[in-house]
Amino acid sequence: MLCLQRFEYAEAVDTIRQQVSEFRTTLKSSETRIPKAFPIKKIGISRIHAPNGVSTIRIEFACPTFVDREAILGRFLLQLQNASIPGSRQAVEVMPAPESSTKKSVVESYHQPAVTYLYGNGSGSFQFLRDTSSLQATSKFVFYKDEYLTQGEIDAVVGAYKEIYSFANVEAFFRHEMEQRRRNALFGRGRNATAATVAPPDSKEEAIQQLQGLGIDVFEPTQNENSLTWDSLAGYEKVKLEIEDTVVLALQNPELYERIARKTRCRYESNRPRAVLFEGPPGTGKTLSARIIAQQAGIPMIHIPIESVVSKWYGDSEKKMSAIFDACEKLDGAIIFIDEIDALAGDRSGGTMHEASRRILSVLLQKVEGFASAKKTTVVCATNRKQDLDAALISRFDLSIRYNLPDEKTRRAVFGRYVLHCSF
């Protein structure tokens, strides 16, 4: 279906800004995997008047160096082609820049591809230009269109803007950041022999970026009216009280627990739960409880999806698991949450466990044991099949909390939370 609706300047501005604003809000939410350091660029829209008196709409947004500009251009061209009228002269043509005779164009001056993409009927054009207002080498995507925009053109512009934040470009951002840090470190060592004593970059931010690059969900604590509390989990009062007394209190006061352990035990051992097992049927609030614990303790929750760990390549799965735990050690405390742990750490006694699963389990056992010294880090695992877990892993859990199916009191609390204008 062709998108032939026309938008004059004011209406086009409102439509584009609304779509971009909604997209930027989604990017900034805690559910996305866009790292905080990833630059979220604004989109600029203005109107200019050509010498012939035609009103022209100008749209631009910045493209960082690590962005795949060919992908942005390809998406833009594809959506324009899908929205164009068959047989019309609005097809896009590639026009080479004129040969340099007296004065070089802006494109040539900054060694960019010397081409401009023009509509066949002359009503619009777009190109990448060097952004000279930035200290870093960036580019601008610039689009010109006479008088009005069609719905297809708006979709193409917004789609090209969204392409910047695709998964491939997020991966490129991580590589770019690592390369920049490497260069800065080499430059610092070359200028000053004592550079090794200089404080490294923020290790927490680096760790979060590394985790997100591995496909791990990082839920950081928030401070607003929508922050999770125990009221977010209806019912289960005994379970919540047990978690509050045994897990949350220890995470909020690690130094106090350490002093008590040193003064009351012949040989010092941490008295804080380093690994907790949530067991019970699906949908009883195990994952939500882990997020609430992290929120109450003021630390991030690191959710490890099974699909982010398992790999078809030999030895890759256990390397990923080890890298995840190593990155978590750089954080100042965290809740490491593994759902459906029975899929990763099944019982070895039956003799049917795959070799790759054995290696993952071995790494998991070592890492859980090694978190004894982490003051504000706790591993929380969830399962609805405790009987399938390996005995060695079960022995690593300092605490096991059972989530039963909701009783009558809990069901009343659930209905009371989610149903308005009802009394129970």
Phi, psi and omega in degrees: 000131185277144181261086188259359179297136182257140178238118173291176189306305185299316180292322178295319178299312181298317182295313181294314182296324177295314180295318180292321180297317178297320180293318179295323177297319177296320180298324184276353180287159183287346183280342182277165179256017178283120180295153182298327182284349180291124184289119177266104187277150175272165178247134183254136180229129179215172179232132178235163180242121180289162179304332180276005176089359181283132177281126185240133178270131180242125180236135180212152169208151184279145177239114178299165185297328186279355183283141177281097184293330179297323179293320178297313180297318180297317179296318181297312180297319181296316181290326175296318180296319180293333183266351185280158179277127179303132178085355180280163179269021177272007176298151184272134177242146177266119183247117177291149177292150180295154179299139182289120179245300181247315185229130180283147176285168178300320181297313181294324183298331183248021171059036175267164177305124187275062178221151173233138181263118185243146168291143180299330180270005176077011184272355181194165178202163175205155184194168171258131178237150175291131179271103182277354180277353182251143177290331178269157181284105177232169179236160175243132170270120184237132181231129177245139177212131181285133166069309187207168173240147172268166178299323179296322179291322176297315178298323180293318179295311181295322178296320177295321178296317181293332181300332179303326187258024175289164183300322181298320181285331173296318176299318179296326178297316179299316179296320179296316180296317179296320179294320179296318179295320179297316179295318180296321179295317178295320179295319180294320179292328180289329183273330187216122182292341181266018183298337181296338181274351180288141182297137180288170176300166182306107186292331180293312179297320179297319180294319179296318178297320179296318179296315179296327176294335178274002180086020182266139178276125179245115178254106181273150180296144180242158179234077177208181185292342180264010180297146181289137172225178178293342175292340178290339178253106183287137178075203178053045185296320180294320179296315180297320179294320179295317178296318181298318184284328187258327186253303186297315181300321179291325178287328180280336183227061184294323181295320179297316179296323180294318179295319179297317180296320181291330183267350184242354183241139180297316176240125188296128170219143181297135178258013178264141179292117179268342179215132183231140178248125171259121179236144179156171182298160178297149175079017181259004173103020182291311180295317179299322178298320179297320179292323179293320178301313180298319179295316180295325181275351180072033181230158180287153171257125180259105181267120182259099176291144181301320184292341178279344182261314185290133180224153179280346183274139183298128176080354184284325184296312180291329176295319178296315180299316179296318180295324179296312180293323178296321178293323180294333179294338179282344180280151176275063181095144179192157169259114178266111187251125177239110179273153181052051183298336180295337177287337180260328188231063178286175183287128180275346187292337181286343179078009182253002182290138178291152182300319180297320178295324177297317181293320177298316179298319179300315178296317181298317179297317180295317183290319178297319178295326184283350181275012179298329183271353180280117189292323186234036178236129180224135176268124178242123179244148180232144179203155170247012179221068181299329182294343180268356183282152178291141183298324180295323179289318179302323180292341179282340182282124177281341185210137176235123184243128184263129174253105178275168172299145185299133175278187184298317181296319179291321178297322176299318180295322179295312178296322180295332180278324189255351182242126179270157173059034176230144177243142183232000000 
